[in-house]
Structure formats: structure tokens, C-alpha cells
Amino acid sequence: MEQFDVVVIGAGIAGASAAANLAPERRVAILEQEAQPGYHSTGRSAAIYSEIYGPEQVRVLTRASREFYCSPPAGFTEVPLVSPRGYLFVARSDRVAELERFATLPDVAPAVEWVPIARVCELSPLLRPGYAAAAALEPGCLDIDVHALHSGYLRIVRARGRLVTDAPVQRLQFIAGLWQAETPRGTFAAPVVVNAAGAWADAMGSMAGVGGCGIQPFRRTAFTVDAPDLPGLRASPMTADIDEQFYWKPDAGRILISLAEETLAAAGDAQPEELDVALAVERVEAATVLEIRRIQRKWAGLRSFAADRVPVIGFTSKAEGFFWLAGQGGYGIQTAPAAGRLAAALIARRAVPEDLARLGLDAAAVAPDRTALAVPAEQVQNM
């Protein structure tokens, strides 16, 4: 049995960012069930940084992450972590009121610009003339180099701790003041265990005897198609229907498209459904000048949410040293720098970092014991 100060279960972006922030002060091990860290969700992200995407606490974590993305620590990466993109929200005539409601939220309004309808197709060349009745642009939205971000965090962990792959946790129990995680690669023990298991987070809580947080995985489909030769297309913003019926963005010389669906799924290796791909093609062809004849590549990923769609970050009151870091949904990449710092601070029993508190981060709002969130251990297996 190897002993550490903290054992993190899951080497996706959540576990990696927390472990990297803990590593300078504590001996940390990350246990990853797959051969490749970030296989299920981190590596299948749309890779967008948007300060107005998600619930209020997600938006706070995202804003608190901007400085890291724009000015990462020396040696963290050899390439820029972000590049300009922009995010255009469009509404059909019957949904203009919904766009206005969203764009006038107190913390959203300062980040968006209303786009004159005559300029919308110039800004987003794929958009079909006449489709949008109103549009608002988030000019500060950025593309994220997910590989560079994830690799930077894992590099820190490898240098100062342990990253163990092919190590699914088969048994997790608290004995003599230590959480003992049994895996095919050995047993790893620490007084603190971090549940960053993504779609498997509730199952891990059940295994530990602390129950779940009602975290459920949802499938989302994406694919790429050839990009037409249109002026300004490569630099055009990500474009989404205000109801999230679809989105698209330029991506490595092609167009990345998603149905933006949320289909309840089992934890596992998510695969795209042909019906979802076909529906996305139908919607995007109706909204754009694209004529999609061939799909270049398609995939699906899991986005795991608690019932209130707010991440779960903190110690449970049900067992000593059991820390939740789960339920990031589709916001895990863009919030990782701040969420990793928050997790490290709370694990060290320190206050919420000052910049997060100043922006409005409420530790109680993301805590695992918040109202109507906990699920008894015996019920997790039946969900």
C-alpha cells in the first residue's frame, strides 16, 4: 500500500487541475481508470471559454479563470492556451424575447454587444440570410487548447506526485484514518480522497458509503464537416441558437457542429447516435448555407450534472476526508483553473481564494451537502 496526503480519483480536467494545485504542498496521487487521462469528457470538449455560459456560480468560476488562460504561469505551456473566437447567439423571430432576457442579465449584459441584423451574416458567413431576427455577440469568448491545458496540469502532477493509469478503483473504504483505494495497480491510501470521477462520481460515492449527489451523465453529439470557401469564415464566431438547438464553429479548417442535445446516458464510452447526427444536419442546414454531404468525423461525450446544474465542490459531512469535485457538466474546461484552485484551498481547510470571493463565489452554493442534492448510497445503484 502506497500512502499519500491526497488521492484523486479521475485524471480528467477536474482531477488534474485540483491535483496540480495541491502538488506544491502535498504528496498527491491521481488514479485513472483508463489508459489515457481525459478519455471520456475532457478530450471530447468543444473547447470554448465563455464568461456568460452556464449558471451564476459557473460564470463566476469562468471569469476567475481568465487571467490563468491569458497569462499562464511560466513553464506551464509552450503554446498559447487560448485564441480569439467570439460567441454569437441568434434568435428566430419567435425567440427574440428569450435572447433579450438572457442578454440583459446583470452579469451578462456587460459582456455582450447587440449585432445589427444587417451585419449578422457578415459576422457569421454560414448563417442563412433571414434566419435570425436578433443576435448578440460575446466578443471576449475564446478557443481553448484543451490538450495544452490538460497536459500542463498533468506535467506538474507527474513531476511532484503520481499519475497511475489503468487503475479503476474496485474498492474504497476508510480504515484507521485513511481512505484506501484498491485498484489492479495496487492500493493507494490518504486521509483525503477527491472524487473527481466524472460520470462515475455517484457510483464512487456509493462505493465509499457516503451516497451520491444526484449526478447524472448526459450524452452530447458532435461532428465535423468540410468548410466551404467563404470570406471571413475561419475567424467567424461560434454561433448558437439561443435555445441551444445547435451550434457550430470553425475548427482546424473544418466546421464543428453539435446538436447540443442532452440525452440521459449510462456512464461509459459514449458513442454518437445516427438519429442525433441526422437531426443536427437537418437543423444546421435550415439555419445555414451549408449543404452537408459527408461527415468527416463524429463522436459523443458525456456531460455530468447535478440536479441544479451547479458543480459539486467540497467535503461531505457524511464521512471524514471525502471531497467531491464533480458535476462540471459542459463547463469543466472553462472553469478548471479557478475550480482547481478552489478545490485545493478547501482541501487545505483554507478560505475561498480572495478573487473568487470578490467575484461572488459562494462555497455553500457548490457544497455537496446543499439542499435536496444528496442521494443515499442504497439509491445510487438504481438511478
N, C-alpha and C positions, 0 to 999 in steps of 0.2 A: 504494500500500500504506500503510495506517494502522498505526502502531506503538503498542502499549500495554505496560503492565507485566504484565498478565494478560488472557488471552482466555478467557471462559467459554462453553462450548458447551451451550446449553439454558437457557431462561428460565423453567422451572418453578420450584417452590418450592425445590428443592435449589440450582440455579444462582443464583436470585435472592437467597437468604439468604446464600450464600457471597460473592457479588459485593458485596452491601450491607455486609458486614463487612470486606471488603477496600478498599472505596471511600475511606474516610478517609485511607488511607496510600498507595494505589496507583491508577494510572490503569487502569480496568477497562472492557472491552467485553464485552457478552453478545450472542451470536449465536443467534437463534431461527429455526428453520425455518418455523414457522407465522406467520400474520398476527397471531395472538393468543397472547401468552405463557400457558403453563399449559393449553393447549387439551386435551392428551391425558389427563393424570392429575390434575394439581393441581386443575383445575376440575371434576373428577368424584368428588371425595372425599366420604366420609361425614362428614368434619369433626368428628372426635371426638378429645379429648385423654384418654388413659387411661394411667396410670403402670404398669399391670400387663399391658399388651398387647404381645406380641412377645417375642423372645429377650432374654437378660440385657443385652447391650450396647445394645439398643434401649430397654429400660426405663431404663437409666442416662441416655441422651440425652434421653428424655422427661422424667424428673424434673428434669434440669438446665435444661429449657426452661420450667418452671412460672413462675419469677419473671418472665421476659420476658412471658409471656402475661398474667399477673395485674397486672404493673406495667410496661407497655412504656415505652420512652424517650419523653421529651417530644417532641411533634410527630410521632411515628410514625403515629398514627392518631387520628381524631376520634371513633371509636366503640370500645366495649369489644371486645377481641379474643376474649374467652371469656364464657360464661354457664353457670350450673349445669345439669347434666343427670343425672349418675349412670349407672352401668352395672350392670345386673342379669344375672348368669349363672345359668341354670337348668339342672337335670338331671332327666331321667326316672329312674325307679327303678333301671334297669339301668346308669345312668351316674353314680350318686352318688359312687362311689369316684374317678372321674376328676375331678369337681368338688372333692372333698376333697384330692386330690393337688395340684391347681393352687392352691387357696386357702390351702394350708399351706406353700407355698414361702417361704423366709425373707424375701424382699423383697416378696412379695405379701401375706402374712398381715397385716401392719400396716395395709394399705390397704383391707381388705375387712371387711365385717360379715356374719355369718350371719343370714339373714332367717327368722324362724319361718314355717313353711309356711302357717299360718293367715293370715299377713299378705301373702303373695306377691301375690295377686290385687288386694288393696287398693293395693299399691305399683305394680303393673303391671296396670292395669284391662283391658287387651286379653287378658291371659293366660286361657286356658280353665281353669276350676276342675278340679283333679285331674291336670293335665298334668305339673306339676313335683312331684318328690319332695323336692327340696332346692334352695336358692337362696342365692347370696352376692352382696352389693351392694358396689360400689366407689362410695362417696358422693362422692369427690373428682373423679370424671370430669366433663369439661366439654365443651360445644359450642364449636367454634372458628368464628369468622368468617373463612373462608379468603380471601374477596375482600379484606377489610381487611388481613389479614396479607400476602398476596402484593403487594397494591398498595403497602403501606408499604415493603416492600423495594425494589420497582421504582422507587418515587419517589426513594429515596436514590441508586440507580444512575443514573437519568436526570439527577439534579442534579449528579453528580460524575463521571460516565463516559458510556458509550454503551450504548444498547439498540437493537439492529438486528434488526428482524423481517423475515420473508420472506427469510431468509438461510440456507438449508440449506448445510452445509459439503460441498463437492463434492471437495475435495482438502485433505489435511492432511499437511504434511511439515516436517521440522526442517532448516533451512538456516542456516548461519553463526550458530548460537546462538539462532535464533528459530524458534518454531513459526509456520508460515504457513498460515492457514486461508483457502482460496479459496471465495468464495460469489458468487451472482449480484449481490450488493450491493457487491462489492469484496473485496480481500484484507486480512485483519487479522492482524497479527503481534505476538508477545510471547515472551519467554523461558519463560513458563509458560502452559500451556493446561490448562484444567479440563474434564474430560469429565463433564458433568452432563446427558448426552443421554438419560437415562431408558431406555426400551425399545430405543433405538438405541445404547446405550453400548458394547456389544461390537463393533458394526459400526464405531463411531468408533475404537475401539482397533485394529481390524484395518486401517482406513484409515491410521492413524498408524504401522502396522508394529510395534505393541507386543503384539498379540494381545488376547484377551478375558479376562474374569473369570468366564465361565460364567453371565453374567446373562441370564435369560430372562423375557420378559413373559408374564403370565397374565391372562386376561380375568375380570372380575367384573361381574355384572349388578345393577342396582338399578332401582327404580321407585317411584312414589308413588301412593297411593290416597286417597280421601276418608276423613277421620277421623270415626268415629261420635261421637255426643254422649254421652260418658261422664264422670262426675265424676273430676277429677284426671288426665285423660289428657294434657292439654297439658304438664304438668310431670312426667310419669312418666319413668322412666329408659329409656335404650336397653336393650333386652332381647335376649339372645342365648342360644342353646343352647350348652352347654359344648363340644360337638363342632363348633361353628360350622356347623351345618346351615342356619342362617338367622339374621337379626337384623332388628329393627325399631326405629324411634324416631320420636317426634313431630317434624315438620319443617314449619315455616311453615304451620301449620293443617292439614297433611295427615299421612299416615303414610308414612315412607320405609321400604322393605322391600328386603332383599337376600337372595339365595340363599347368599351368602358362598362362592361356588364359586371354584375356581382352575383355569381351563382354559388349557392352553398355547396361546399365540396368536402370530401374527406381529406385529412392530412395525407400527403403523398406526393408523387411526381405528377403534377398536373399536366394534362395534355389538352390541346385545343380541340373543340368540337366543330365539326364541319358546318353545322347549322349556325353557330355563332359567327364563323368566318363569313358565311354567305350573307347573314343579316348585316354584318358590318359593311360588306361590299355594297349591298343594296342602299344602305343609309348614306354612305360616303359618296356613292355615285349620284345620288339625288341632291347632295349638298355641294358637289364639286364638279369640275370639268373633267375629272378622271374617268377613263374607261378602262376598268381593271380586267385584263385578260389572263394574267398569270400572277400567282402568289410566289414570291421569291423564297420566303422563309416564314414559318408560323410557329407560335409557341403559346404557352399559357403559364401563368404564375398564380401563386396564392397570396391573397391579401387578408390578414387575420385581424379581426376587430372584436373588441368588447362591445357590449350592447349599446353603450353610449358613444362608441367610435373614438373614444379618447384613450391614448396609450396607458398602460398599467406599469407604473414605475414606483417601487418602494418595497419595504419589508412588510410581510404579512404579520398580523398579530396572533396567528394560529400556531406558529412554530418559531422557535428561536433561529435566527440566521437565514431564513428563507426569503430571498429577494426576487420580486417579479420585475421583468423587463420584457414586456410582450405587448401584443395588441397594437403594433405600429400601423397596421393597415397599409394604405398606399403612401404613407408619409415617412417611412423608416429611413430612406436615404437622405431626404432633405433635412430631417431633424437630427440626424446621427451625431454631429459634433456637439450640439447642446445637450441632447439626451444622454450621450456618453458621459459628459461632464456632470450632469445632474445625478446620474446613477452612481458615479464614483464618489460624489460628495455625500449622498445619502448613505451609501455603504460604509463610509468612514465616519458616519454619525455627525457630519457637519451640516451647516445650514445650506439652503438653496443658494447657489452662486449668485452674487450680487446683481450681475447683469440680467440674469433670468428673472430674479425677483422684481427688478426695476421695470422689466417689460410686462410683468403681470403673471408670471408663472406661479401657480398655486399648487403646492405639493399635495394638499389634500384632494385636489381635483384629479390627480393622476394616481393616487394611492390605491393599492389593491383592495383595501377594506372600505372603499367608498360605498355609499348606499346602493343596495339592490344589484351588487356586482358579483359577490361571492357565490360559488356553486359548490355544494357539498361533494366530497370525494366520491361518494357512492353514486352520485348522479352523473358524473363526468363521462363515464363509460357508455351511458345511454344516450348521450347527445349526438 
